[in-house]
Amino acid sequence: MNVDLTPEQDQLRDAVRALGRKYGHGYFVEKAKTGGHTTELWNEAGRLGYLGVNIPGEYGGGGGGITELAIVCEELAAAGCPLLLLVVSPAIAATVINRHGTEEQRKRFLPGFADGSLKVVFAITEPEAGSNFHRLGTVARRDGDDWLLSGRKCYISGVDEAQYVLVVARTEDAATGKLKPALFVVPTDAPGLTRSKLDMEILSPENQFLLYLDEVRLPADALVGESLDAGLPALFAGLNPERITVAAMGAGTGRYAIERASEYTATRKVWGGRSIGSHQGVAHPLAHAAVQVELARLMIHKAAVLYDAGRDLEAGVAGNMAKYASGEAAALAVDTAVQALGGAGMTTEYGVATLLGAVRAGRIAPVSREMILNFVAQHVLGQDKSY
Ligand SMILES: Cc1cc2nc3c(=O)[nH]c(=O)nc-3n(C[C@H](O)[C@H](O)[C@H](O)COP(=O)(O)OP(=O)(O)OC[C@H]3O[C@@H](n4cnc5c(N)ncnc54)[C@H](O)[C@@H]3O)c2cc1C
């Protein structure tokens, strides 16, 4: 594996870093506290082509891969702007449509992903099913050529900002009579689709929602892919990009926190002439967190390179490990940064405690640390399932 980025990837990293710093964490926090969205940042990133780096060139995108999208996610987060919508829209939804949509769906949706004008969020989680997607209760049934969708989804991010939500439902297989997963592109203003905003203890301009689908009528071409057989592979297609980009976002957040804390501890003096960073009790936890973040970044790069090389199974293992490592490292880095700043760490002004909720959530969503450990135990260590 080559650990160096290509010159183009290096340029992308520098350019996204500059854009992120132009907005910065103050902008992110202000939007979160006033109930706004990071629309200006999103639109500018879209205009500059950063949101469509992984969309094929023939549909107006950058023609790159998840490596490039992970760079965008990491650098914006490293500037204090961790955007979850990057994970759900260009990473999950665009990949699913690109890989498993019909040509008509690719032509219809991919150009909007490429320039960022289209946001499609992703709805799989349900109140009763939780981590067990085999229990999904959202059902799609045929009514003539149309589909009728009914069910409930929870914690769905960004519905208020998106034009569509990619809903994971179940349909009856005519051959076996069994229910199998299928994905539907549902307009967020479709009759029968209602939402209520959840009160979350996360300081973020991106919101989570409960979704209620009550006989939502959809045309035949709302089903992703040519047939119901596309459902399961389409669902799995989104998983690796999701794990890799959310991990990149976590690593960027960790870098941001460590940078803030290091600047502070290098200059803060409360015992005469020495900085508090000269005390190993302050510096070592920061150095330890920096090591964890850097290890996570290495695994993210490995997972992205494997994914872009089409080595999906290996990318699955590396992507899950990267997501686990990054989730833990980001939480450690932010908590350590808060501690190193003392009282200043808890202020809004210094901009680190503002990320505590987000990094805590990163150990639960989009896949919890326990479900990743289950995956590793079963697929790497050959252990039996307990469930
Ligand atoms: C900020 C945020 C944004 C989100 N955005 C989205 C979104 O856009 N779209 C979407 O579909 N979902 C979204 N989610 C939902 C998220 O994916 C789920 O919360 C997550 O998958 C866990 O499901 P659950 O909350 O139902 O937990 P549960 O499944 O109820 O699990 C509760 C706890 O038990 C543990 N657990 C469960 N089963 C096992 C097991 N077999 N072995 C060991 N431990 C186990 C879990 O790890 C967890 O710690 C979001 C969640 C958050 C917090």
Ligand as a Chemical Component Dictionary entry (heavy atoms), coordinates in Angstrom:
data_LIG
# 
_chem_comp.id                   LIG 
_chem_comp.type                 NON-POLYMER 
_chem_comp.pdbx_formal_charge   0 
_chem_comp.three_letter_code    LIG 
# 
loop_
_chem_comp_atom.comp_id 
_chem_comp_atom.atom_id 
_chem_comp_atom.alt_atom_id 
_chem_comp_atom.type_symbol 
_chem_comp_atom.charge 
_chem_comp_atom.model_Cartn_x 
_chem_comp_atom.model_Cartn_y 
_chem_comp_atom.model_Cartn_z 
_chem_comp_atom.pdbx_ordinal 
LIG C1  C1  C 0 -26.542 11.334 15.644 1  
LIG C2  C2  C 0 -27.173 10.146 15.001 2  
LIG C3  C3  C 0 -27.456 10.175 13.640 3  
LIG C4  C4  C 0 -28.058 9.083  13.029 4  
LIG N1  N1  N 0 -28.391 9.161  11.692 5  
LIG C5  C5  C 0 -29.039 8.113  11.102 6  
LIG C6  C6  C 0 -29.454 8.218  9.743  7  
LIG O1  O1  O 0 -29.237 9.227  9.053  8  
LIG N2  N2  N 0 -30.117 7.156  9.189  9  
LIG C7  C7  C 0 -30.382 6.024  9.894  10 
LIG O2  O2  O 0 -30.968 5.107  9.343  11 
LIG N3  N3  N 0 -30.006 5.902  11.210 12 
LIG C8  C8  C 0 -29.353 6.920  11.820 13 
LIG N4  N4  N 0 -28.961 6.826  13.147 14 
LIG C9  C9  C 0 -29.283 5.614  13.897 15 
LIG C10 C10 C 0 -28.054 4.763  14.235 16 
LIG O3  O3  O 0 -27.597 4.132  13.079 17 
LIG C11 C11 C 0 -28.490 3.784  15.347 18 
LIG O4  O4  O 0 -28.690 4.549  16.513 19 
LIG C12 C12 C 0 -27.469 2.704  15.580 20 
LIG O5  O5  O 0 -27.382 1.850  14.469 21 
LIG C13 C13 C 0 -27.822 1.861  16.830 22 
LIG O6  O6  O 0 -29.168 1.438  16.775 23 
LIG P1  P1  P 0 -30.116 1.695  18.043 24 
LIG O7  O7  O 0 -29.981 3.116  18.415 25 
LIG O8  O8  O 0 -31.489 1.196  17.729 26 
LIG O9  O9  O 0 -29.504 0.835  19.216 27 
LIG P2  P2  P 0 -29.911 -0.632 19.691 28 
LIG O10 O10 O 0 -29.868 -1.580 18.543 29 
LIG O11 O11 O 0 -31.138 -0.549 20.504 30 
LIG O12 O12 O 0 -28.672 -0.973 20.626 31 
LIG C14 C14 C 0 -28.513 -0.393 21.925 32 
LIG C15 C15 C 0 -27.144 -0.786 22.471 33 
LIG O13 O13 O 0 -27.029 -2.217 22.512 34 
LIG C16 C16 C 0 -25.905 -2.627 21.753 35 
LIG N5  N5  N 0 -26.231 -3.890 21.054 36 
LIG C17 C17 C 0 -27.344 -4.165 20.313 37 
LIG N6  N6  N 0 -27.268 -5.405 19.813 38 
LIG C18 C18 C 0 -26.094 -5.937 20.253 39 
LIG C19 C19 C 0 -25.437 -7.185 20.064 40 
LIG N7  N7  N 0 -25.961 -8.165 19.319 41 
LIG N8  N8  N 0 -24.230 -7.367 20.652 42 
LIG C20 C20 C 0 -23.662 -6.380 21.398 43 
LIG N9  N9  N 0 -24.245 -5.180 21.612 44 
LIG C21 C21 C 0 -25.434 -4.964 21.040 45 
LIG C22 C22 C 0 -25.648 -1.528 20.751 46 
LIG O14 O14 O 0 -24.314 -1.517 20.314 47 
LIG C23 C23 C 0 -26.013 -0.301 21.567 48 
LIG O15 O15 O 0 -24.905 0.093  22.349 49 
LIG C24 C24 C 0 -28.363 7.925  13.784 50 
LIG C25 C25 C 0 -28.082 7.885  15.154 51 
LIG C26 C26 C 0 -27.495 8.987  15.774 52 
LIG C27 C27 C 0 -27.211 8.923  17.247 53 
# 
loop_
_chem_comp_bond.comp_id 
_chem_comp_bond.atom_id_1 
_chem_comp_bond.atom_id_2 
_chem_comp_bond.value_order 
_chem_comp_bond.pdbx_ordinal 
LIG C1  C2  SING 1  
LIG C2  C3  SING 2  
LIG C2  C26 DOUB 3  
LIG C3  C4  DOUB 4  
LIG C4  N1  SING 5  
LIG C4  C24 SING 6  
LIG N1  C5  DOUB 7  
LIG C5  C6  SING 8  
LIG C5  C8  SING 9  
LIG C6  O1  DOUB 10 
LIG C6  N2  SING 11 
LIG N2  C7  SING 12 
LIG C7  O2  DOUB 13 
LIG C7  N3  SING 14 
LIG N3  C8  DOUB 15 
LIG C8  N4  SING 16 
LIG N4  C9  SING 17 
LIG N4  C24 SING 18 
LIG C9  C10 SING 19 
LIG C10 O3  SING 20 
LIG C10 C11 SING 21 
LIG C11 O4  SING 22 
LIG C11 C12 SING 23 
LIG C12 O5  SING 24 
LIG C12 C13 SING 25 
LIG C13 O6  SING 26 
LIG O6  P1  SING 27 
LIG P1  O7  DOUB 28 
LIG P1  O8  SING 29 
LIG P1  O9  SING 30 
LIG O9  P2  SING 31 
LIG P2  O10 DOUB 32 
LIG P2  O11 SING 33 
LIG P2  O12 SING 34 
LIG O12 C14 SING 35 
LIG C14 C15 SING 36 
LIG C15 O13 SING 37 
LIG C15 C23 SING 38 
LIG O13 C16 SING 39 
LIG C16 N5  SING 40 
LIG C16 C22 SING 41 
LIG N5  C17 SING 42 
LIG N5  C21 SING 43 
LIG C17 N6  DOUB 44 
LIG N6  C18 SING 45 
LIG C18 C19 SING 46 
LIG C18 C21 DOUB 47 
LIG C19 N7  SING 48 
LIG C19 N8  DOUB 49 
LIG N8  C20 SING 50 
LIG C20 N9  DOUB 51 
LIG N9  C21 SING 52 
LIG C22 O14 SING 53 
LIG C22 C23 SING 54 
LIG C23 O15 SING 55 
LIG C24 C25 DOUB 56 
LIG C25 C26 SING 57 
LIG C26 C27 SING 58 
# 
